[in-house]
């Protein structure tokens, strides 16, 4: 189910990827933190479950980092929002965190995309094939504003996969490179306005031209 064979290198990568997201969470949660944003160029392995991996995901770094933040920084972190904007539903995150009342899981994803069997996030926004910039950004803003207002998270774990691009060979959506960049600006600006720290994991991106994927990820950090 993971999709690739085991090797010492793959084990090291899976552990390091999870550790990177934990390190990013610590960077914004610790009492002497001087930053409110930390990014991780790997991570976003949201298809991994507690008892197994799936879809190229071995360990669920987002769920692990959320648990570490709640455990190690109880005075600062009492509520977590997992904001998953990868084109694939964060099924592993949804199931792992389903019974953790301090964490709200949100997934905005392609309705007809992987995984075939979806889990139930606290908030799911399934999108039809071909969804364009205007519809995508409107739905995200509406849900993001409501979640930040109602849930008042102390930290946002942001899965910002760039497989929402119209050029993505697995995505099926119609979001432009500019629309993807605006998505990231929208998230960062909304959280910054409320002094909410953000941990960003890069997630997926499968455009045939790797330069498009790189540019989309660079835009995230420029936002």
C-alpha positions as CSV (number, residue, x, y, z in Angstrom):
1,X,0.0,0.0,0.0
2,X,2.9,2.4,0.6
3,X,3.9,2.1,-3.1
4,X,7.7,1.6,-2.9
5,X,10.0,-1.1,-1.6
6,X,11.6,-0.9,1.8
7,X,15.3,0.0,2.0
8,X,17.6,1.5,4.6
9,X,17.4,4.8,2.7
10,X,13.6,4.8,2.7
11,X,13.5,4.1,6.4
12,X,15.9,7.0,7.0
13,X,13.9,9.3,4.8
14,X,10.5,8.4,6.5
15,X,12.0,9.1,9.9
16,X,13.8,12.3,8.8
17,X,10.6,13.6,7.1
18,X,8.6,13.2,10.3
19,X,11.4,14.7,12.3
20,X,11.5,17.7,10.1
21,X,7.8,18.5,10.7
22,X,8.3,18.1,14.4
23,X,11.3,20.5,14.3
24,X,9.2,23.0,12.4
25,X,6.5,22.8,15.1
26,X,9.0,23.2,17.8
27,X,10.4,26.3,16.1
28,X,7.1,28.1,16.4
29,X,5.9,26.7,19.7
30,X,8.8,27.0,22.0
31,X,8.5,29.9,24.5
32,X,11.5,31.8,23.0
33,X,10.2,31.4,19.4
34,X,11.2,34.3,17.2
35,X,9.2,33.1,14.2
36,X,5.5,32.4,13.6
37,X,6.0,30.4,10.4
38,X,8.2,27.3,9.8
39,X,8.2,25.3,6.6
40,X,9.4,21.8,5.8
41,X,10.3,21.0,2.2
42,X,9.2,17.4,2.7
43,X,6.4,16.1,4.9
44,X,2.7,16.2,4.3
45,X,2.5,12.4,4.4
46,X,-1.2,12.5,5.2
47,X,-2.2,9.1,3.8
48,X,-0.4,7.2,6.6
49,X,-2.5,5.6,9.3
50,X,-1.6,4.6,12.9
51,X,-1.1,1.0,11.9
52,X,0.1,1.2,8.2
53,X,1.3,3.4,5.4
54,X,-0.4,4.2,2.2
55,X,0.1,6.2,-1.0
56,X,3.8,6.9,-0.7
57,X,3.3,7.9,3.0
58,X,5.0,5.8,5.8
59,X,4.4,7.9,8.9
60,X,1.8,10.7,9.3
61,X,4.1,13.6,10.1
62,X,1.3,16.1,10.5
63,X,-0.6,14.0,13.1
64,X,2.7,13.3,14.9
65,X,3.7,16.9,15.0
66,X,0.3,18.0,16.2
67,X,0.5,15.5,19.0
68,X,4.0,16.6,20.0
69,X,2.9,20.3,20.1
70,X,-0.1,19.5,22.3
71,X,2.1,17.3,24.6
72,X,5.1,19.5,24.9
73,X,3.7,23.0,24.9
74,X,0.4,22.6,26.9
75,X,0.3,26.3,28.0
76,X,0.7,27.6,24.4
77,X,-1.0,25.0,22.3
78,X,-4.5,23.8,23.3
79,X,-6.2,23.7,19.9
80,X,-4.8,22.6,16.6
81,X,-6.2,23.1,13.1
82,X,-5.0,20.7,10.4
83,X,-5.5,22.6,7.1
84,X,-5.1,20.2,4.3
85,X,-5.2,21.7,0.8
86,X,-3.5,18.8,-1.1
87,X,-5.6,17.6,-4.0
88,X,-5.9,14.2,-2.2
89,X,-8.0,13.8,0.9
90,X,-6.0,13.6,4.2
91,X,-7.5,10.3,5.0
92,X,-4.9,9.2,7.4
93,X,-4.9,12.4,9.3
94,X,-8.7,12.3,9.5
95,X,-8.8,8.8,11.1
96,X,-5.8,9.2,13.4
97,X,-7.2,12.5,14.9
98,X,-10.9,11.6,14.8
99,X,-11.1,11.2,18.5
100,X,-8.7,14.0,19.5
101,X,-11.1,16.9,20.5
102,X,-8.3,19.4,20.6
103,X,-7.6,18.9,16.8
104,X,-9.8,20.0,14.0
105,X,-9.1,18.4,10.6
106,X,-10.1,20.2,7.4
107,X,-9.5,18.7,3.9
108,X,-10.3,20.4,0.6
109,X,-9.6,17.9,-2.1
110,X,-10.7,16.5,-5.5
111,X,-13.9,14.5,-5.0
112,X,-13.0,11.9,-7.6
113,X,-9.4,11.6,-6.7
114,X,-7.4,9.2,-4.5
115,X,-8.2,7.7,-2.1
116,X,-11.3,6.0,-3.5
117,X,-12.6,5.4,0.0
118,X,-12.5,8.7,1.9
119,X,-12.4,9.0,5.7
120,X,-14.4,11.6,7.5
121,X,-12.5,14.8,8.5
122,X,-14.2,17.3,10.8
123,X,-14.7,19.4,7.7
124,X,-14.4,18.0,4.1
125,X,-14.8,20.1,1.0
126,X,-14.9,17.8,-2.0
127,X,-14.2,19.6,-5.3
128,X,-15.4,18.6,-8.8
129,X,-12.9,18.0,-11.6
130,X,-11.8,21.2,-13.3
131,X,-12.5,23.5,-10.3
132,X,-10.9,26.9,-11.2
133,X,-9.2,29.6,-9.3
134,X,-12.3,31.7,-8.5
135,X,-14.3,28.8,-7.1
136,X,-11.4,27.3,-5.3
137,X,-10.3,30.5,-3.5
138,X,-13.8,31.4,-2.6
139,X,-14.5,28.1,-1.0
140,X,-11.2,28.2,0.9
141,X,-11.7,31.7,2.2
142,X,-15.2,30.9,3.4
143,X,-14.2,27.8,5.3
144,X,-10.9,29.3,6.6
145,X,-12.5,32.4,8.0
146,X,-15.2,30.3,9.7
147,X,-12.7,27.8,11.1
148,X,-10.3,30.4,12.5
149,X,-13.3,32.3,14.1
150,X,-15.1,29.2,15.5
151,X,-12.2,27.0,16.5
152,X,-9.6,29.6,17.4
153,X,-6.6,27.4,16.9
154,X,-3.3,28.1,18.6
155,X,-1.4,26.6,15.7
156,X,-2.2,25.7,12.1
157,X,-0.6,22.6,10.5
158,X,-0.8,23.5,6.7
159,X,-0.5,20.7,4.1
160,X,0.0,22.8,1.0
161,X,0.4,20.3,-1.8
162,X,0.7,21.8,-5.3
163,X,-1.1,19.0,-7.0
164,X,-4.1,21.3,-7.3
165,X,-2.5,22.8,-10.4
166,X,-4.2,22.4,-13.8
167,X,-0.9,21.0,-15.1
168,X,-0.7,18.2,-12.6
169,X,-1.0,14.8,-14.1
170,X,-2.8,13.3,-11.1
171,X,-4.8,16.3,-9.8
172,X,-7.8,16.9,-12.2
173,X,-8.4,20.4,-10.8
174,X,-8.0,23.6,-12.8
175,X,-6.1,25.9,-10.5
176,X,-3.4,28.1,-12.1
177,X,0.1,28.7,-10.8
178,X,-1.1,32.2,-9.7
179,X,-4.1,30.8,-8.0
180,X,-2.0,28.3,-6.1
181,X,0.2,31.2,-4.9
182,X,-2.8,33.1,-3.8
183,X,-4.1,30.2,-1.8
184,X,-0.9,30.2,0.2
185,X,-1.0,34.0,0.7
186,X,-4.6,33.7,1.8
187,X,-3.7,31.1,4.5
188,X,-0.6,33.0,5.8
189,X,-2.3,36.4,5.8
190,X,-5.4,35.1,7.7
191,X,-3.3,33.3,10.3
192,X,-0.9,36.3,10.6
193,X,-3.8,38.6,11.2
194,X,-4.7,36.6,14.3
195,X,-1.2,35.8,15.4
196,X,-1.6,32.1,14.8
197,X,1.7,30.3,14.0
198,X,1.8,28.1,10.9
199,X,3.7,24.9,10.2
200,X,3.9,24.2,6.5
201,X,4.5,20.8,5.0
202,X,4.9,20.7,1.2
203,X,3.0,17.6,0.2
204,X,2.5,16.5,-3.4
205,X,3.0,17.9,-6.8
206,X,3.1,15.9,-10.1
207,X,3.2,18.3,-13.0
208,X,5.2,16.7,-15.9
209,X,7.5,19.8,-16.0
210,X,9.3,19.7,-12.7
211,X,10.1,23.4,-13.0
212,X,6.4,24.1,-12.5
213,X,6.4,22.1,-9.3
214,X,9.5,23.8,-8.0
215,X,8.1,27.3,-8.8
216,X,4.9,26.5,-7.0
217,X,6.8,25.4,-3.9
218,X,9.0,28.5,-4.1
219,X,5.9,30.6,-4.3
220,X,4.7,29.1,-1.0
221,X,7.8,30.4,0.8
222,X,7.6,33.7,-0.9
223,X,4.1,34.2,0.3
